[in-house]
Amino acid sequence: MQSLEAELEDARQLAVDDLADAIESIGFECTRCGACCKGHGEDEHTATVFPDEVRDLEASESYEGEYDWRDVARPMPYGLSKTEDGGFEGETFEWALQTDSCGDCTFYEEDEDGTGACAAHDDRPLICRTYPFSVALAGTSQPMGEAVETEGVVRAHECEGLGRAISREDAEDLARALKERAVRELEEAIAVRDTYEPAPPAPGEVVVHDSEGAKRIDGTPLDD
């Protein structure tokens, strides 16, 4: 099994042209169905967001300071325990985009005709920019939906927009974002590993360990 450092080097060596070829071969056009932005049944929407992406959304001129950290992100629930009052407690190692009362991404909007839109489209995180694609490297994450097609190292996940024609320009833009995401995910994983120090939370509390250290749910460092 390769080390995370070896996987990171592999990610940095990914050729954008090869990734674009794979994306073009599979085909994709967003139909704005909103499936990748919604929760499904009892499963809330979970999309990984990096700490700097949370700050970018907080600082976006589009929202004029409307959001704070907790409006944008929440602790990734995987590995946490539920409390009697319906909350969570424990330690986790990622942030997820915040959800609304329906379990959908808090930035998801839908017209009366059911057409979906993202209120943070220009500032959306890399995982949103690259869906429904991911790369098959051990240290990279798999987004919502099973992988239904593979072309080289590129995986395509469940999405009704797959199989549709995509321009070379759009395929290359997607490929660049996909490579950037693969590199960032591995850099984040290495930094989390290297900075991790056990910080058992008090009952009913959550600690998030990200690349910048241990944090409270509002994004502030635990040692402040």
NUMI-449516 format. One record per residue: x, y, z of N, C-alpha, C, CB in turn; residue number from 1. Coordinates in steps of 0.05 Angstrom, whole numbers. Glycine has a CB too. Layout:
NUMI-449516
      nxx      nyy      nzz     caxx     cayy     cazz      cxx      cyy      czz     cbxx     cbyy     cbzz    nr
        X        Y        Z        X        Y        Z        X        Y        Z        X        Y        Z   NUM
...
//
This chain:
NUMI-449516
      nxx      nyy      nzz     caxx     cayy     cazz      cxx      cyy      czz     cbxx     cbyy     cbzz    nr
       17      -24        0        0        0        0       18       25        0      -19        0       24     1
       12       43      -18       28       68      -20       23       86        3       22       82      -46     2
       43      102       10       40      122       31       24      146       19       67      132       41     3
       13      162       37       -1      186       28       17      204       12      -13      201       52     4
       42      206       20       61      222        5       65      212      -24       89      223       19     5
       66      186      -27       68      174      -54       43      180      -70       74      144      -53     6
       20      177      -57       -5      183      -71       -6      213      -79      -29      176      -53     7
        4      230      -62        4      259      -68       22      264      -93       14      275      -45     8
       45      251      -94       62      254     -118       48      244     -143       88      239     -114     9
       33      222     -140       18      212     -163       -3      233     -172        4      185     -156    10
      -16      245     -152      -37      265     -159      -24      289     -173      -51      274     -133    11
       -1      297     -164       12      320     -176       22      314     -205       36      329     -160    12
       25      288     -211       34      280     -237       11      275     -256       51      256     -235    13
      -14      277     -247      -36      272     -265      -36      292     -288      -63      274     -249    14
      -40      281     -312      -40      298     -336      -68      309     -341      -29      283     -361    15
      -71      335     -342      -97      347     -347     -109      337     -373      -95      378     -347    16
      -93      335     -394     -103      325     -420     -114      297     -418      -81      326     -441    17
     -101      280     -402     -111      252     -399     -138      252     -384      -91      235     -385    18
     -139      269     -363     -164      271     -348     -187      282     -366     -161      288     -323    19
     -180      302     -382     -200      313     -400     -209      293     -420     -189      338     -414    20
     -191      277     -430     -198      255     -449     -218      237     -437     -173      240     -458    21
     -214      229     -412     -232      210     -398     -259      223     -394     -219      202     -371    22
     -259      248     -385     -284      262     -381     -300      265     -407     -279      290     -368    23
     -285      272     -428     -298      274     -454     -309      248     -464     -278      285     -475    24
     -295      226     -459     -303      199     -467     -329      191     -452     -281      179     -462    25
     -330      197     -426     -354      190     -411     -377      208     -417     -347      192     -380    26
     -371      234     -420     -391      254     -426     -406      264     -402     -411      242     -446    27
     -412      290     -402     -427      301     -379     -438      329     -386     -409      302     -354    28
     -463      333     -377     -475      360     -378     -493      362     -354     -490      365     -405    29
     -490      383     -338     -507      386     -314     -536      392     -323     -497      409     -296    30
     -555      377     -313     -583      381     -320     -598      398     -299     -597      354     -323    31
     -583      406     -278     -594      422     -256     -617      407     -242     -604      449     -266    32
     -614      381     -240     -634      365     -226     -633      368     -196     -632      335     -233    33
     -609      376     -186     -606      381     -157     -600      356     -141     -629      394     -147    34
     -598      333     -153     -594      308     -138     -568      309     -121     -594      284     -157    35
     -547      321     -132     -522      321     -118     -521      342      -95     -499      326     -137    36
     -542      358      -93     -543      379      -73     -564      372      -51     -551      406      -86    37
     -578      350      -54     -600      344      -36     -592      320      -18     -625      337      -51    38
     -606      319        5     -604      295       22     -622      274        9     -613      302       51    39
     -618      250       18     -634      227        7     -645      211       30     -617      210      -13    40
     -671      212       33     -684      197       55     -674      208       82     -677      167       53    41
     -664      190       99     -654      199      125     -625      208      123     -656      176      144    42
     -613      206      100     -585      214       96     -583      243       88     -570      196       76    43
     -571      260      105     -568      288       98     -546      290       77     -561      305      123    44
     -547      312       62     -526      318       43     -499      321       57     -533      344       27    45
     -478      308       46     -452      310       58     -432      316       35     -443      285       73    46
     -420      339       35     -400      347       15     -376      359       30     -411      367       -6    47
     -353      347       28     -329      356       42     -321      384       33     -306      336       38    48
     -315      401       53     -305      428       47     -280      434       63     -328      449       53    49
     -260      445       50     -234      451       63     -237      477       80     -211      454       42    50
     -220      480      100     -222      503      118     -221      530      102     -200      503      138    51
     -203      532       83     -200      557       68     -225      562       50     -175      557       51    52
     -238      540       41     -262      543       26     -285      554       43     -270      517       13    53
     -286      546       68     -306      557       87     -301      587       90     -304      543      114    54
     -276      595       94     -270      623       97     -277      639       72     -241      627      105    55
     -271      627       48     -278      641       23     -308      646       21     -268      624       -1    56
     -324      626       29     -353      630       28     -362      651       49     -367      603       34    57
     -349      651       72     -355      671       93     -350      699       82     -339      666      118    58
     -327      702       68     -317      728       59     -328      737       32     -287      728       58    59
     -343      720       19     -353      726       -8     -368      753       -8     -370      704      -19    60
     -362      769      -28     -376      795      -31     -405      791      -37     -362      812      -53    61
     -412      768      -48     -440      762      -55     -458      762      -31     -442      736      -70    62
     -447      755       -8     -463      752       16     -460      775       36     -457      726       30    63
     -441      793       31     -437      816       47     -436      810       77     -459      836       42    64
     -421      790       84     -417      783      112     -441      770      125     -411      808      127    65
     -459      759      109     -484      748      119     -479      722      134     -503      743       96    66
     -458      707      126     -453      680      138     -430      680      157     -448      660      116    67
     -432      664      178     -409      658      194     -402      628      190     -414      664      225    68
     -382      618      204     -371      591      199     -394      571      200     -349      584      219    69
     -411      572      221     -431      552      225     -453      553      204     -443      555      252    70
     -457      576      191     -476      578      169     -466      563      145     -481      607      162    71
     -439      562      142     -427      550      118     -421      520      122     -401      565      111    72
     -410      513      145     -400      486      149     -409      474      175     -370      486      148    73
     -409      447      176     -415      432      200     -395      409      203     -444      422      200    74
     -391      398      227     -374      375      229     -384      352      212     -371      367      258    75
     -366      339      197     -375      315      183     -385      294      203     -351      303      166    76
     -409      284      200     -422      268      220     -410      240      223     -450      265      215    77
     -395      230      203     -384      203      204     -366      199      228     -370      196      178    78
     -371      179      244     -355      173      267     -365      186      293     -327      182      262    79
     -383      205      290     -394      218      314     -417      201      326     -404      247      307    80
     -422      205      351     -444      191      365     -467      211      369     -434      180      392    81
     -491      200      367     -515      217      372     -520      218      402     -539      206      357    82
     -529      242      410     -536      247      438     -566      244      441     -527      275      447    83
     -575      243      466     -603      239      471     -621      261      460     -608      236      501    84
     -609      285      459     -625      308      449     -624      311      418     -615      334      461    85
     -612      291      404     -611      292      375     -586      305      364     -634      305      365    86
     -568      314      381     -543      326      372     -522      305      368     -534      347      391    87
     -497      314      366     -474      296      362     -453      302      383     -463      299      334    88
     -435      282      387     -412      286      404     -389      268      394     -418      280      434    89
     -365      276      400     -342      260      392     -322      276      375     -351      236      378    90
     -305      261      361     -284      273      344     -290      265      315     -256      264      352    91
     -285      284      297     -287      278      268     -263      292      254     -314      287      257    92
     -259      286      228     -235      295      215     -240      311      189     -217      272      209    93
     -265      320      186     -272      335      162     -294      355      168     -280      317      138    94
     -297      375      151     -320      392      151     -338      385      128     -311      423      150    95
     -363      388      131     -383      384      110     -398      410      106     -402      361      115    96
     -408      415       81     -425      438       77     -449      436       95     -433      441       47    97
     -458      459      105     -481      460      123     -506      451      108     -485      488      135    98
     -526      440      123     -551      432      111     -574      447      122     -555      401      115    99
     -597      447      108     -621      460      118     -638      439      133     -637      473       95   100
     -662      447      140     -680      429      155     -689      405      140     -704      444      165   101
     -686      406      113     -693      383       96     -670      364       91     -704      393       70   102
     -646      372      101     -623      355       96     -609      362       70     -630      326       96   103
     -618      383       56     -605      391       31     -583      411       38     -626      404       12   104
     -564      415       19     -543      435       22     -556      462       27     -525      435       -3   105
     -546      477       46     -557      502       53     -557      523       30     -543      514       77   106
     -539      518       10     -537      537      -12     -555      528      -36     -508      539      -21   107
     -569      506      -33     -586      496      -55     -612      511      -56     -591      466      -52   108
     -619      520      -80     -644      533      -85     -659      519     -108     -640      564      -92   109
     -685      520     -108     -700      507     -129     -723      525     -138     -711      480     -118   110
     -726      527     -165     -747      543     -176     -774      528     -174     -742      550     -206   111
     -795      541     -180     -822      529     -178     -824      505     -197     -843      549     -185   112
     -809      505     -219     -810      483     -238     -791      460     -230     -804      492     -265   113
     -778      463     -207     -760      441     -198     -731      444     -207     -771      415     -206   114
     -725      465     -222     -698      469     -231     -680      478     -209     -697      489     -255   115
     -658      465     -205     -640      471     -182     -620      492     -189     -626      446     -173   116
     -610      506     -169     -589      526     -172     -573      527     -146     -601      554     -179   117
     -549      537     -148     -531      540     -125     -527      569     -119     -504      526     -130   118
     -535      577      -95     -532      605      -87     -503      614      -84     -547      611      -61   119
     -485      594      -82     -456      600      -79     -441      590     -103     -445      587      -53   120
     -453      589     -126     -441      576     -150     -413      586     -156     -459      581     -174   121
     -409      612     -155     -382      623     -162     -361      616     -142     -384      653     -166   122
     -369      610     -117     -351      604      -95     -353      575      -85     -355      623      -72   123
     -366      558     -100     -372      531      -91     -346      515      -88     -391      516     -110   124
     -345      497      -69     -321      481      -63     -313      463      -87     -325      465      -38   125
     -288      453      -86     -278      437     -107     -295      411     -111     -250      429     -102   126
     -305      399      -89     -320      375      -93     -345      380     -108     -327      363      -65   127
     -357      404     -106     -380      411     -121     -373      418     -150     -395      435     -108   128
     -350      431     -154     -342      438     -181     -336      413     -198     -317      455     -180   129
     -329      391     -185     -319      367     -200     -340      345     -201     -294      357     -188   130
     -362      347     -186     -382      325     -187     -393      323     -215     -404      330     -165   131
     -397      299     -225     -398      273     -213     -372      257     -216     -420      257     -225   132
     -349      271     -218     -324      256     -223     -306      256     -199     -309      269     -247   133
     -289      235     -197     -268      234     -177     -245      219     -190     -278      220     -150   134
     -222      218     -176     -200      202     -187     -194      179     -168     -174      220     -190   135
     -185      157     -180     -181      132     -165     -153      131     -152     -185      108     -183   136
     -149      149     -133     -124      148     -117     -132      142      -88     -108      175     -119   137
     -116      126      -74     -124      116      -48     -131      137      -28     -103       98      -37   138
     -118      160      -28     -122      180       -8     -143      201      -15      -97      194       -2   139
     -157      197      -38     -177      217      -46     -204      207      -38     -175      222      -76   140
     -223      225      -35     -250      218      -26     -269      211      -49     -262      240       -9   141
     -289      196      -42     -310      189      -61     -335      205      -54     -315      158      -62   142
     -346      221      -72     -370      236      -66     -395      219      -65     -374      259      -86   143
     -418      232      -60     -443      217      -59     -447      201      -85     -466      236      -54   144
     -459      178      -82     -466      162     -106     -444      142     -113     -471      180     -130   145
     -452      118     -119     -433       97     -127     -420      104     -153     -447       70     -129   146
     -395       95     -156     -381       98     -182     -395       80     -202     -350       92     -179   147
     -404       91     -224     -418       75     -244     -402       71     -270     -445       88     -251   148
     -380       86     -273     -364       83     -297     -335       92     -290     -375      101     -320   149
     -316       78     -302     -288       85     -297     -273       86     -324     -274       64     -279   150
     -258      107     -327     -242      111     -352     -214      119     -343     -254      133     -371   151
     -195      101     -344     -169      106     -333     -171      110     -302     -156      131     -346   152
     -161      132     -292     -163      137     -263     -187      154     -256     -138      152     -253   153
     -203      161     -276     -227      177     -272     -251      160     -267     -232      196     -296   154
     -265      166     -245     -289      152     -238     -313      171     -241     -288      140     -209   155
     -335      161     -252     -360      176     -254     -380      164     -235     -370      176     -284   156
     -393      182     -220     -412      173     -200     -441      179     -209     -407      187     -173   157
     -460      167     -196     -488      168     -204     -497      197     -210     -505      156     -182   158
     -506      201     -234     -515      228     -242     -530      225     -269     -491      248     -245   159
     -553      238     -271     -568      236     -296     -555      251     -319     -596      246     -291   160
     -535      268     -313     -522      284     -334     -500      269     -348     -511      308     -322   161
     -493      244     -338     -472      229     -351     -480      220     -379     -464      205     -334   162
     -460      217     -397     -466      207     -424     -474      229     -443     -487      187     -422   163
     -475      253     -434     -482      276     -452     -457      288     -463     -500      297     -436   164
     -459      301     -486     -436      313     -499     -425      336     -482     -443      323     -527   165
     -398      338     -481     -385      359     -467     -364      371     -485     -373      349     -440   166
     -361      397     -485     -341      410     -502     -313      404     -491     -346      440     -504   167
     -293      406     -508     -265      402     -499     -258      423     -478     -246      403     -523   168
     -266      447     -482     -259      469     -463     -271      462     -436     -270      496     -473   169
     -296      454     -435     -308      447     -409     -296      423     -396     -338      443     -412   170
     -288      403     -413     -275      379     -403     -248      386     -390     -271      358     -425   171
     -233      404     -403     -207      413     -392     -210      429     -367     -192      429     -413   172
     -231      446     -365     -236      461     -340     -242      441     -318     -259      481     -344   173
     -259      422     -323     -266      402     -303     -241      386     -295     -288      383     -314   174
     -225      379     -315     -201      363     -309     -181      378     -291     -187      356     -335   175
     -178      404     -296     -160      420     -279     -170      421     -251     -157      449     -290   176
     -196      425     -248     -208      425     -221     -206      398     -207     -237      434     -222   177
     -209      377     -223     -207      350     -212     -179      343     -202     -216      329     -233   178
     -159      352     -217     -131      348     -208     -126      365     -183     -112      356     -230   179
     -135      390     -183     -131      407     -159     -144      394     -135     -142      435     -164   180
     -168      384     -138     -182      371     -116     -167      347     -105     -210      363     -124   181
     -157      330     -123     -142      306     -115     -117      314      -99     -133      290     -139   182
     -103      334     -108      -79      344      -94      -87      355      -67      -64      365     -110   183
     -108      372      -66     -116      384      -41     -125      364      -21     -138      405      -46   184
     -140      344      -29     -150      323      -11     -127      308        2     -168      303      -25   185
     -106      302      -13      -83      288       -2      -67      306       15      -66      277      -25   186
      -63      331        8      -49      350       25      -64      353       52      -46      378       11   187
      -90      355       50     -106      357       75     -103      333       92     -136      362       68   188
     -104      309       80     -102      284       95      -75      282      109     -106      259       77   189
      -53      290       95      -27      289      107      -25      309      130       -5      295       86   190
      -35      333      126      -34      353      147      -50      345      172      -44      380      137   191
      -74      333      167      -90      324      190      -74      302      206     -117      312      180   192
      -62      284      191      -46      263      204      -24      275      220      -35      243      183   193
      -10      294      209       14      305      222        8      324      245       31      320      202   194
      -16      336      245      -22      355      266      -41      343      288      -36      380      254   195
      -50      319      283      -69      307      301      -58      302      329      -80      281      290   196
      -72      312      349      -67      306      377      -94      299      389      -52      330      391   197
      -96      276      402     -122      269      415     -132      292      433     -119      243      431   198
     -157      299      429     -169      320      445     -197      312      452     -169      348      430   199
     -200      292      471     -226      282      477     -246      304      485     -224      262      501   200
     -268      306      470     -287      327      476     -303      321      501     -306      331      452   201
     -314      342      513     -331      338      536     -358      326      526     -336      365      551   202
     -373      313      544     -399      302      535     -416      322      521     -414      290      560   203
     -427      314      499     -444      333      484     -430      352      466     -461      348      502   204
     -403      351      465     -388      369      448     -374      354      425     -366      383      465   205
     -367      369      404     -354      358      380     -328      372      376     -373      360      355   206
     -307      357      369     -281      369      361     -276      360      333     -258      359      381   207
     -269      379      316     -262      373      288     -232      377      284     -278      392      268   208
     -219      356      275     -190      358      269     -187      362      239     -175      332      278   209
     -177      385      231     -172      390      203     -142      396      199     -189      413      192   210
     -134      406      176     -106      410      170      -94      432      187     -102      417      141   211
     -111      448      200     -101      470      217     -101      464      246     -117      495      211   212
     -110      440      253     -110      432      282     -138      426      291      -98      454      298   213
     -141      423      318     -167      417      330     -184      442      333     -163      404      357   214
     -210      440      325     -228      463      326     -254      456      339     -232      474      298   215
     -267      478      348     -294      476      357     -313      477      333     -301      498      377   216
     -339      472      337     -357      472      315     -361      499      301     -384      462      324   217
     -352      521      314     -353      547      302     -328      554      287     -359      568      322   218
     -309      534      284     -285      539      269     -262      551      285     -291      555      246   219
     -266      557      310     -245      569      326     -227      548      337     -257      586      349   220
     -201      554      339     -182      534      349     -189      525      378     -154      545      349   221
     -186      500      383     -193      489      410     -176      501      432     -191      459      409   222
     -151      508      425     -132      517      446     -134      548      451     -104      510      439   223
     -153      561      438     -156      590      443     -169      595      470     -173      604      420   224
//
